[in-house]
Amino acid sequence: MWRRGHQDQARPIGALPRFILDHHLFECSEVEPSTVPLEARLAAARALAYATKDLGLPSVQIRWFRPAEPGEPVYFRKAGGVPHGVVRGDRPAEIGVQASLPPITVADVVLHEAFHVRQFLDGRDADSDECQEEATTYSDRLARAGVSKTIGDSATAAARTRGAS
């Protein structure tokens, strides 16, 4: 993590602020899908369809979240910052996606998190470093192959077409 210094130069965060960030629990609230941009919802659905076929997944549901406001119901808590995506061990057939992400990032996140769904269903600890690395390798491979960009671009085009109708 980087932040701006007094001379507007990037510098690493020190050990104490990093410790605080890593140990602070960030709360996130679920949001209604209708509040998420159409192109993001389409990208999530298309990425999930791809991963479902590729990984042999059962029915998986996309849920959307954002940082919680004080007093809001909490969908999940996470140390270290608000993640782009999440699969909870107590709900392995759900993929949570941050609602403010652009379509290509949504596709990357859903592909990564779908791999975690497969890991949970296989009885593995998807939160382990090894499983995180495997999920990252999977989504990175698909991104390099252009899958995420194709999904994001097609979702954006479809949303524009629907908006023009």
Sequence and secondary structure as in RCSB ss.txt:
>XXXX:A:sequence
MWRRGHQDQARPIGALPRFILDHHLFECSEVEPSTVPLEARLAAARALAYATKDLGLPSVQIRWFRPAEPGEPVY
FRKAGGVPHGVVRGDRPAEIGVQASLPPITVADVVLHEAFHVRQFLDGRDADSDECQEEATTYSDRLARAGVSKT
IGDSATAAARTRGAS
>XXXX:A:secstr
 EEE TTS EEE  HHHHHHHHHSEEEEEEE GGGS HHHHHHHHHHHHHHHHHHT    EEEEEEE  TTS  S
EEEETS  SEEEETTEEEEEEEETT  HHHHHHHHHHHHHHHHHHHTT  TTSHHHHHHHHHHHHHHHHTTHHHH
HHHHHHHHHHHHHH 
